[in-house]
Amino acid sequence: QVRLVESGGGLAQPGGSLRLSCTASIQLIGTYIMSWYRQSPGKEREVVAIMATVGSTNVLDSVKGRFSISGDNAKNAVYLQMDNLKPEDTAVYFCRATKGAYDHWGQGVQVTVSS
């Protein structure tokens, strides 16, 4: 059973930074597509950042230049660095690992950006 556990969420001021971590129970980086999603109240879940392999990443246009995704094979962890946060970044953030028919989600972590 693959488990994904997110951490690092919380309250940040506009312009501030947070780093989310997603720790997997097995090694996923390099074999699974790792991604971060977010969902705000009343909105559909949207993909924020994707890492197909280490060094092959992409982020949502609205967060380009502010968010980045990275991974650490040794720690079975994927990170979402979020800088220059804006109130519209407020959402529950989810980690996802996909490979063929395999599709695993974390439980989500709340990020609130407010002064």
GILINPE-V327207 format. One record per backbone hydrogen bond with DSSP energy under -0.5 kcal/mol. NH is the residue of the N-H (numbers start at 1). CO is the residue of the C=O. If there is no record, write none. Layout:
NH	CO
NH	CO
This chain:
5	23
6	4
7	21
10	110
12	112
15	85
16	13
18	82
20	80
21	7
22	78
23	5
24	22
24	76
25	3
28	26
30	32
31	28
32	28
33	98
34	32
34	51
35	96
36	49
37	94
38	46
39	92
43	40
46	38
48	36
49	36
50	58
51	34
52	56
53	56
56	53
57	55
58	50
60	48
63	60
64	60
64	61
66	63
67	63
68	81
70	79
72	77
75	72
76	72
76	73
77	72
78	22
79	70
80	20
81	68
82	18
82	80
83	66
83	81
84	15
85	16
89	86
90	87
91	111
92	39
93	91
93	109
94	37
96	35
97	104
98	33
99	102
102	99
104	97
106	95
107	4
109	93
111	91
112	10
114	12
114	112
